[in-house]
Amino acid sequence: MTVLDPHVASRNGRTAGIMALVVLAMLGLAYASVPLYRIFCEATGFDGTTRRAKGPAAPGPVAGKSVSVRFDANVSNSLPWRFRPEQNTQLVTIGERQMAFFDAKNLSARTITGTAAFNVTPAQAGRYFTKIQCFCFSEQTLKPGEEARMPVVFYVDPAILKDADDRQITEITLSYTFYPVDQPQSRG
């Protein structure tokens, strides 16, 4: 019969406990990575992600400073919708609250829910493009043949004018792609 040294058993128990905590921490981090990445992208504008305004107000227009905003609309092949901007471009005053509209129509014979993914190009402009209200913040459900007019309220942050690299940007593209939302299968 082998007798274990109490110091060795104590160290093994501590090591096992630490390893269990490390595994739990890694599982927690893996679970939280998607929302943390989304928060990081919204806060920094990383990879063309726009910012979400904390309130309904824009900072106010900067006289004589404007940028062209181009609107791009796409639909996944698996979503039978027509989706397009009402205007392809707008000349917007930096810092001023702006509104653009997109039109969507369900071309199928069934009710379908979609959600829009978005980005901004050039990617570095994402940190200055701030949305106050957007249809992309929630799922959109359209009945067969139903049409919807969907607004996006936004502004271009005047901080773009203080960035030596980005103040030369003359056009920003706001692009949306609608995807179907997976609906649970009804059992009957």
Rosetta silent file (secondary structure, phi, psi, omega in degrees, C-alpha in Angstrom):
SEQUENCE: MTVLDPHVASRNGRTAGIMALVVLAMLGLAYASVPLYRIFCEATGFDGTTRRAKGPAAPGPVAGKSVSVRFDANVSNSLPWRFRPEQNTQLVTIGERQMAFFDAKNLSARTITGTAAFNVTPAQAGRYFTKIQCFCFSEQTLKPGEEARMPVVFYVDPAILKDADDRQITEITLSYTFYPVDQPQSRG
SCORE:     score description
SCORE:     0.000 S_00000001
   1 L     0.000  132.207 -178.836    0.000    0.000    0.000 S_00000001
   2 L   -97.308  133.859  178.394    1.338    3.407   -1.015 S_00000001
   3 L  -103.315  128.148 -179.019    0.883    6.338    1.334 S_00000001
   4 L   -85.401  134.400  175.659    0.518    9.724   -0.332 S_00000001
   5 L   -63.969  129.121 -177.943    2.430   12.621    1.132 S_00000001
   6 H   -60.158  -29.502  178.279   -0.178   15.119    2.462 S_00000001
   7 H   -68.893  -39.332  178.497    1.712   18.030    0.850 S_00000001
   8 H   -67.079  -43.884  178.943    1.560   16.356   -2.590 S_00000001
   9 H   -62.223  -39.463  179.517   -2.152   15.593   -2.187 S_00000001
  10 H   -65.211  -43.437  178.336   -2.802   19.205   -1.196 S_00000001
  11 H   -65.386  -40.081  178.545   -0.891   20.529   -4.231 S_00000001
  12 H   -63.922  -40.688  177.545   -2.713   18.118   -6.567 S_00000001
  13 H   -64.213  -42.743  177.327   -6.072   19.243   -5.172 S_00000001
  14 H   -63.580  -44.051  179.703   -5.164   22.901   -5.628 S_00000001
  15 H   -62.032  -43.152  178.735   -3.950   22.261   -9.183 S_00000001
  16 H   -63.194  -41.297  178.490   -7.154   20.388  -10.035 S_00000001
  17 H   -63.888  -42.899  178.851   -9.242   23.236   -8.582 S_00000001
  18 H   -64.390  -42.962  179.049   -7.316   25.865  -10.544 S_00000001
  19 H   -63.397  -38.462  177.272   -7.650   23.855  -13.762 S_00000001
  20 H   -63.986  -40.518  177.342  -11.402   23.506  -13.197 S_00000001
  21 H   -65.121  -39.509  178.298  -11.672   27.298  -12.766 S_00000001
  22 H   -62.924  -44.035  179.014   -9.634   27.847  -15.940 S_00000001
  23 H   -62.230  -44.788  178.734  -11.940   25.515  -17.902 S_00000001
  24 H   -63.420  -41.080  178.571  -15.049   27.289  -16.534 S_00000001
  25 H   -63.387  -41.213  179.428  -13.550   30.700  -17.343 S_00000001
  26 H   -66.541  -39.886  176.515  -12.770   29.592  -20.910 S_00000001
  27 H   -63.006  -43.206  178.094  -16.294   28.248  -21.383 S_00000001
  28 H   -62.593  -42.555  178.843  -17.734   31.526  -20.084 S_00000001
  29 H   -65.200  -40.962  177.975  -15.500   33.558  -22.374 S_00000001
  30 H   -62.196  -42.030  179.630  -16.463   31.418  -25.380 S_00000001
  31 H   -65.373  -36.909 -176.003  -20.148   31.900  -24.572 S_00000001
  32 H   -88.928   -4.424 -172.507  -19.731   35.674  -24.163 S_00000001
  33 H   -63.637  -40.090 -178.744  -17.446   36.206  -27.167 S_00000001
  34 H   -65.570  -52.189  177.896  -20.152   37.029  -29.732 S_00000001
  35 H   -63.409  -35.778  178.390  -21.915   39.713  -27.645 S_00000001
  36 H   -65.607  -39.983  177.505  -18.546   41.089  -26.483 S_00000001
  37 H   -63.263  -42.021  179.046  -17.337   41.277  -30.096 S_00000001
  38 H   -62.095  -44.849  178.745  -20.557   43.070  -31.105 S_00000001
  39 H   -62.347  -43.659  178.299  -20.121   45.585  -28.265 S_00000001
  40 H   -59.251  -47.138 -178.736  -16.466   46.098  -29.224 S_00000001
  41 H   -63.852  -41.760  179.193  -17.360   46.685  -32.888 S_00000001
  42 H   -66.521  -34.657 -178.409  -20.157   49.144  -32.043 S_00000001
  43 H   -74.918  -33.405 -174.152  -17.893   51.053  -29.667 S_00000001
  44 H  -106.623  -14.375 -174.593  -14.927   51.284  -32.025 S_00000001
  45 L    76.076   15.650 -178.058  -16.481   51.131  -35.500 S_00000001
  46 H   -57.372  135.728  175.125  -14.249   48.126  -36.184 S_00000001
  47 H    58.314   33.987  175.482  -14.709   46.542  -39.604 S_00000001
  48 H    80.524   12.196  177.876  -17.310   49.080  -40.728 S_00000001
  49 L   -76.840  131.752  179.959  -19.686   48.556  -37.809 S_00000001
  50 L   -80.203  163.771  175.062  -21.702   51.670  -37.115 S_00000001
  51 E   -91.712  154.972  176.945  -22.254   53.182  -33.709 S_00000001
  52 E  -109.391  125.675 -177.212  -25.639   53.235  -32.031 S_00000001
  53 L   -66.252  147.711  178.624  -26.685   56.589  -30.571 S_00000001
  54 L   -84.280  -16.968  179.792  -27.477   56.770  -26.882 S_00000001
  55 L  -148.564 -179.522 -175.444  -30.292   59.276  -27.451 S_00000001
  56 L   -82.043   -5.065 -174.476  -32.424   60.838  -30.196 S_00000001
  57 L   -95.755  149.662  172.037  -30.271   63.941  -30.663 S_00000001
  58 L  -103.469  161.353 -176.479  -27.424   64.543  -33.069 S_00000001
  59 L   -66.193  -21.414 -178.911  -24.554   66.863  -32.155 S_00000001
  60 L   112.797  148.639 -174.427  -25.667   69.540  -34.619 S_00000001
  61 L   -67.104  146.347  173.339  -24.607   70.518  -38.126 S_00000001
  62 L  -103.509  110.915 -174.822  -21.104   71.689  -38.942 S_00000001
  63 L   -55.224  130.222  174.978  -21.538   74.544  -41.435 S_00000001
  64 L    78.484    3.612 -178.963  -19.976   73.898  -44.812 S_00000001
  65 L  -116.996  117.447 -178.455  -18.944   70.329  -44.032 S_00000001
  66 E  -140.162  165.826  177.911  -20.749   67.527  -45.826 S_00000001
  67 E  -145.174  148.277  177.051  -20.233   64.017  -47.071 S_00000001
  68 E   -86.152  131.196  176.000  -22.090   61.916  -49.623 S_00000001
  69 E  -112.489  122.805  178.654  -23.819   58.847  -48.175 S_00000001
  70 E  -101.674  139.102 -178.195  -24.567   56.041  -50.619 S_00000001
  71 E  -111.038  130.044 -177.857  -27.199   53.445  -49.733 S_00000001
  72 E  -123.807  134.428 -178.382  -26.828   49.825  -50.799 S_00000001
  73 E  -130.311  131.417 -178.781  -29.522   47.158  -50.349 S_00000001
  74 E  -136.335  157.491  178.363  -29.142   43.402  -50.791 S_00000001
  75 E  -133.901  135.178  175.177  -31.235   40.323  -50.077 S_00000001
  76 L   -58.718  147.045  177.985  -30.056   36.793  -49.355 S_00000001
  77 L   -60.478  -22.745 -177.920  -30.951   34.290  -52.099 S_00000001
  78 L   -91.436    8.615  178.088  -32.994   32.386  -49.501 S_00000001
  79 L  -120.489  112.246 -177.127  -35.266   35.367  -48.754 S_00000001
  80 L   -81.261   64.087  178.204  -37.955   36.083  -51.380 S_00000001
  81 E  -121.965  155.686  165.918  -38.070   39.840  -50.783 S_00000001
  82 E  -104.932  134.995 -176.261  -37.421   42.919  -52.873 S_00000001
  83 E  -144.718  126.976 -178.338  -35.425   45.466  -50.900 S_00000001
  84 E  -157.311  155.396  175.306  -34.088   48.827  -52.079 S_00000001
  85 E   -78.548  149.616  175.436  -33.310   52.357  -50.910 S_00000001
  86 L   -71.911  -32.725  174.777  -35.701   55.139  -51.907 S_00000001
  87 L  -125.288  139.579  178.506  -32.653   57.292  -52.732 S_00000001
  88 L   -77.924  -31.968  179.368  -29.317   55.898  -53.810 S_00000001
  89 E  -143.751  154.883  173.248  -27.326   58.799  -52.360 S_00000001
  90 E  -138.569  138.755  170.427  -27.769   61.777  -50.070 S_00000001
  91 E   -90.144  116.289 -174.536  -25.468   64.716  -49.487 S_00000001
  92 E  -116.310  142.535  175.138  -25.529   65.084  -45.708 S_00000001
  93 E   -79.417  129.670 -179.049  -24.210   67.819  -43.463 S_00000001
  94 L   -61.629  133.101  178.949  -21.793   66.396  -40.921 S_00000001
  95 L    88.775  -11.610 -177.711  -23.302   66.374  -37.418 S_00000001
  96 L   -93.777  139.642  177.029  -26.869   66.891  -38.625 S_00000001
  97 L   -65.047  130.660 -177.327  -29.607   64.350  -38.005 S_00000001
  98 E  -127.226  159.886  176.788  -30.575   62.673  -41.288 S_00000001
  99 E  -138.172  137.107  175.281  -33.229   60.201  -42.385 S_00000001
 100 E  -132.289  154.330 -179.235  -33.279   57.725  -45.244 S_00000001
 101 E  -122.248  144.348  174.204  -35.933   55.200  -46.225 S_00000001
 102 E  -122.132  144.366  178.346  -35.724   51.679  -47.590 S_00000001
 103 E  -111.804  135.169  177.532  -38.613   49.780  -49.160 S_00000001
 104 E  -128.210  146.641  176.473  -39.132   46.054  -48.735 S_00000001
 105 E  -140.652  132.928  175.459  -41.732   43.758  -50.248 S_00000001
 106 E   -81.795  115.886 -177.643  -42.448   40.106  -49.505 S_00000001
 107 L   -92.247    1.798 -176.668  -42.713   38.432  -52.917 S_00000001
 108 L   -99.188  177.781  179.662  -43.804   35.061  -51.524 S_00000001
 109 L   -99.835   17.114  178.137  -47.179   33.572  -50.571 S_00000001
 110 L  -137.163  158.244  177.322  -46.221   33.131  -46.900 S_00000001
 111 L   -72.725  133.362 -177.189  -45.363   35.353  -43.954 S_00000001
 112 E  -134.885  139.673  175.489  -41.614   35.720  -43.566 S_00000001
 113 E  -107.686  134.246  178.715  -39.443   37.345  -40.923 S_00000001
 114 E  -128.617  163.348  174.692  -36.101   38.839  -41.901 S_00000001
 115 E  -137.617  146.351 -175.511  -33.281   40.643  -40.202 S_00000001
 116 E  -104.504  131.714  169.488  -30.785   43.040  -41.700 S_00000001
 117 E   -98.424  150.613 -175.299  -27.024   42.914  -41.288 S_00000001
 118 E  -141.078  160.661  168.478  -25.197   46.131  -42.063 S_00000001
 119 E  -158.975  170.109 -179.053  -21.796   47.664  -42.538 S_00000001
 120 E  -125.361  139.341  171.429  -20.172   50.876  -43.630 S_00000001
 121 E  -128.010  145.394   -3.549  -17.379   51.432  -46.129 S_00000001
 122 L   -62.266  149.182 -172.685  -14.754   52.646  -45.976 S_00000001
 123 H   -55.666  -37.248 -177.603  -14.469   50.561  -42.808 S_00000001
 124 H   -68.252  -16.942  177.820  -12.750   53.293  -40.795 S_00000001
 125 H   -76.225  -15.718 -179.168  -15.783   55.559  -41.313 S_00000001
 126 H   -56.092  -36.002 -178.235  -17.904   53.136  -39.253 S_00000001
 127 H   -70.236  -13.908  179.921  -16.756   54.713  -35.995 S_00000001
 128 H  -106.837   -8.752 -179.125  -18.182   58.068  -37.142 S_00000001
 129 E   -95.106  112.596 -172.710  -21.454   56.813  -38.625 S_00000001
 130 E  -116.296  126.820  178.012  -24.019   56.788  -35.821 S_00000001
 131 E   -96.785  131.063  175.894  -27.523   55.336  -36.069 S_00000001
 132 E   -91.835  -43.414  179.585  -30.265   56.810  -33.908 S_00000001
 133 E  -143.356  139.513 -179.046  -33.038   54.566  -35.220 S_00000001
 134 E  -157.201  140.800  175.135  -32.841   51.649  -37.612 S_00000001
 135 H   -63.620  -19.522 -178.836  -34.949   48.772  -38.858 S_00000001
 136 H   -75.381   -8.076  179.003  -31.823   46.648  -38.432 S_00000001
 137 H   -79.483   -9.420 -179.101  -32.180   46.806  -34.640 S_00000001
 138 L  -148.238  165.944  178.052  -35.102   44.354  -34.759 S_00000001
 139 L   -73.605  148.117  179.826  -36.612   41.578  -36.874 S_00000001
 140 E  -117.236  126.535  179.767  -39.001   42.592  -39.662 S_00000001
 141 E  -113.448  127.560  177.722  -42.038   40.449  -40.490 S_00000001
 142 E  -122.669  132.564  175.867  -43.883   40.834  -43.776 S_00000001
 143 L   -76.917  168.578  179.711  -47.089   39.025  -44.759 S_00000001
 144 L   -53.669  126.316  178.769  -47.530   37.683  -48.310 S_00000001
 145 L    73.407   -3.106 -177.331  -47.286   40.587  -50.760 S_00000001
 146 L   -71.608  143.039  175.705  -46.890   43.119  -47.927 S_00000001
 147 E  -113.773  150.462  178.152  -44.695   46.156  -48.431 S_00000001
 148 E  -138.979  141.380  174.405  -42.940   48.144  -45.729 S_00000001
 149 E  -105.517  117.842 -171.591  -41.234   51.505  -45.697 S_00000001
 150 E  -117.083  122.334 -178.978  -38.362   51.329  -43.229 S_00000001
 151 E   -89.940  153.838  166.020  -36.503   54.383  -41.928 S_00000001
 152 E  -129.998  126.607  179.184  -32.947   54.751  -40.728 S_00000001
 153 E  -110.179  129.331 -171.154  -32.123   57.894  -38.730 S_00000001
 154 E  -152.700  172.187  167.481  -28.431   58.698  -38.495 S_00000001
 155 E  -151.728  158.586  174.150  -25.692   61.295  -38.391 S_00000001
 156 E   -99.811  119.579 -175.100  -22.022   61.485  -39.256 S_00000001
 157 L   -62.983  131.612  178.304  -20.108   62.421  -36.124 S_00000001
 158 H   -60.319  -15.929  177.846  -18.171   65.712  -36.415 S_00000001
 159 H   -60.006  -20.506  177.942  -15.196   63.916  -34.825 S_00000001
 160 H   -60.766  -29.166 -178.695  -14.440   62.651  -38.340 S_00000001
 161 H   -73.243  -17.218 -179.737  -13.185   66.165  -39.142 S_00000001
 162 H   -93.488   -9.623 -179.299  -10.522   65.898  -36.412 S_00000001
 163 L   -89.310  116.713 -175.301   -9.114   62.614  -37.711 S_00000001
 164 L   -57.891  -34.497 -178.840   -6.212   63.365  -40.054 S_00000001
 165 L   -82.120  -37.673 -170.708   -6.802   60.193  -42.076 S_00000001
 166 L   -93.415  -15.467 -178.813  -10.591   60.165  -42.200 S_00000001
 167 L   -67.550  -13.008  178.171  -11.474   63.835  -42.725 S_00000001
 168 L   -85.496   -3.933 -179.377  -10.631   63.335  -46.413 S_00000001
 169 L   -66.777  127.986 -179.463  -13.485   60.832  -46.848 S_00000001
 170 L  -108.931  -17.339  179.315  -15.972   62.197  -49.379 S_00000001
 171 E  -141.979  134.116  175.612  -18.345   59.220  -49.633 S_00000001
 172 E  -119.511  133.740  177.161  -19.614   56.716  -47.091 S_00000001
 173 E  -106.867  124.477  173.718  -21.592   53.658  -48.158 S_00000001
 174 E  -101.905  116.244 -174.367  -24.197   52.232  -45.791 S_00000001
 175 E  -117.526  135.382  177.258  -24.927   48.692  -46.909 S_00000001
 176 E  -122.981  144.928  169.672  -27.665   46.338  -45.708 S_00000001
 177 E  -131.557  124.599  177.516  -28.300   42.694  -46.467 S_00000001
 178 E   -90.072  135.581  177.341  -31.573   41.086  -45.375 S_00000001
 179 E  -124.915  151.153  175.555  -31.521   37.441  -44.284 S_00000001
 180 E   -71.120  146.912  174.270  -34.392   35.151  -43.294 S_00000001
 181 L   -92.486  131.185  177.958  -34.830   34.498  -39.592 S_00000001
 182 L   -64.841  120.689  178.477  -35.009   30.812  -38.779 S_00000001
 183 L   -97.595  138.187  177.139  -38.533   30.152  -37.596 S_00000001
 184 L   -62.726  140.405 -179.954  -39.230   27.226  -35.293 S_00000001
 185 L   -72.611  129.908  178.200  -41.010   24.421  -37.075 S_00000001
 186 L   -79.663  141.287 -179.434  -44.605   24.069  -35.888 S_00000001
 187 L  -101.485  129.180 -177.182  -45.595   20.600  -34.815 S_00000001
 188 L  -146.001    0.000    0.000  -48.963   19.453  -35.905 S_00000001
